[in-house]
């Protein structure tokens, strides 16, 4: 079931490039797939917008029986995905307990489609957060049992530190200090590193709803 109208997007916003339109629709399709598998009883609506800070944003229902809303910024969506997919190095998974971060010149990078899946998973994770799923935090980087998740948590924690150090005119980037954003970034990076090893969409969905498993 499609919760959007491709013709409306194309005809009403003639200034959108075909590449941006296709990217926005691909994002909506993956969000819809993930959301409907995880929460089949919920209604979902997509809003394709022209001006917005974030590429995609999730909005919780304001009242019972109202749809969950995902807003997708169309202009620049193709360039955003391409930039992220060429500047986000993947970890090298040599075995279940052997995960390494190769040098930049030897690193592999996700495909644009893998990046779109990760962005979609990030937003659907926000919905699960509102429903009470247990979240990942920086303090778990030495306690999480899964070796890849430990690496991912440490990586996102490093990003958090860097972003806080690079203040724009003294303005602290509040988004990176949001516990929900940290958790969703962990899931996005986790899926980036696992998606090519997943043969079905249900394996990806299981990653989206992953919860911490901590050693005592």
N, C-alpha and C positions, 0 to 999 in steps of 0.2 A: 504494500500500500504506500503510495507516495503522498507525503504531507506538504507538497509544494507544487507549483505549476511552472514547468519549464518555459512554456510559451509566454507567460506573464513576465518572467524574468528576462527573457530575450527581447520581447517586443516593447515593454514599458521602459526598459533601461538600455536604449540603443547605444549609449556610450560605453557599455561594458564590452570588453574584448571577448572573443570566443574562448580564449584560454582561461580567462577569469571565470567565465560562466561555467565551463566544464569543471574547473577546480572547485567552485562553490557547490555545484551539484554533487560532485564526488564526495565532498565533506558531508553534505546532508544525507547522502545515501548510506555512508558508513555509520554516521551517528544514529540514523533510523534503525539500521540492522542491529547494532549493539543494544540500543535502548529497548527495542521490541522483544529481543531475546531475553534480556534481563528483567524487563518490566512490561510484560505483554498486556497488562490491564490498563496501562496509562496511555493517554492521548498525547501526541507530540505535534507541535506546530513549528515550522521554520519561517523565519523572517529574513529575507535577503535585503541587506541595507547598503547604503552608499557611503555613509560617513560613520565611522566608529573607531575607537582606539584599538580594540582587540580584533583579531581575525574572526574568532568564534567566541560567543559567550552564552552561558546557560542561565536561565531565569526560572526559578521555582514557581509552581502554580500559586496564584494569589488566593484562590479559594478551592475547596474540594470540587472535584470533577472538572476543574479547568485544565487545559493542556499545559504540559511542560513546553517552554519556549526556548528554542536555540536561535540566536541571531548570528548570521554569517555576513561578514563584510566582503562584498564582491570585488571592488576595485583593488588590484594589487595582490589578490589571493594567490595567483599563479607564481608571481615573483617571490612571495613570502615562502611558499612551500619549497620552491627550488633553492632559495638561499639556505633555509634550514636543513634541507637534505644534503647540501654540499659542505656544511660547516659543523655538522654534528657527528663526530666520530663514534664508531661502535666499539664495544669491547670485543675481545677475541675469546670465544668460548672453546677451550681445548678439551674440556671434560667437565663433569658436574662440579668438581671441586677445583678446577684450574681455570680461572678467569683472569685475563691480563688486559692492560690498557696499552696497546702498541704505540710507538712513536707516530707523530702526525703523518710523516711521509709514508708510513706503512699501513696506516689505518684504512679500514673499509667504511663506507658511508651508506646510509639507507637510501633506497629508491624514493622518488616522489610519492609513489603509492603507499609505501611503508610509512612515510612521514604523515600522510593524510590519515591513515589508520590510527597512528599514535595521537594525533591532534583530536580525532573523533573520540578516542578512548579517554583522553584527558577530560573532555567535557562531560561525557557520560559518567565518569567517576565522580564529578561534582554532584550529580543527581544522587548517586549512592551515598555520598557523604551526608546529604540532607536526610537520608533515610537511616542513618546511624551506623554505617560501616566503620570498622576500626581503621584508623589512619596511621600512616607511616610518619615518623618525625626524625629530625637530625640525630637525636640521641640514640637511635636504633642502629646506627651504622656499624657498631661493634657487637650488637646483640642479635641481629637477624640471622636465622639459621641458613637461609638460602644464600650461597656465595655470590651469585649474580646480583641479587637484591642488595646485599651489603655494599657491593661496588657502586650500584646505582644510587643508593642512599648517600654514600660518601661523595659521589660526584655532584648530586643536586645540592648537598650541604656546601660544597665548595663554590658552586654557582651563587648560592645565597650569600656567602661571605664576600665574593667578588662584587656582586651587585650592590651590596651595602657599602663597600669601600668606594665604589664609583658613583658618588652622589652628584647630582646635577645642581650646582649652585647651592649645595647644602640640603637639597631635597632628598629625603630618604625614600627609596623605592619600596613603598609599603607592600606591594603585591607579593614580593618574594618572602616577606615575613609573615604572610598569612598561612597558618597551618594547613588549611584546605588546599591552597595553591601548592605548597610543598608536596603534599600527599599526591595530588594529581600529576605533578611533574615526575614524581617517582614512578607512577604507573605508566606515564607516557614513555619515559626512557626505558623502562623495563620491557614494554611492548616493542619498542624500536629494536631492542637487542634480541628479542625472542620471536618476532613475527615470521621471519624467514624459516624458522624451525617449526612453525605451526602449520599443520596441513588442513585444518578446518576452522571455520569462524567460531565454533564453540570452544576451541582451545584459546582463542584470543579473548573471548568473553570471560573465560575462567581467570585470565590474567587481570582483567579489568576489576573483578570482584575479589582480588587477592587481598588478604589481610596479613598483618605481621605475624610471624612465628618466631618468638624470641627464646634464646637460650637462657637458662636460669643461672 
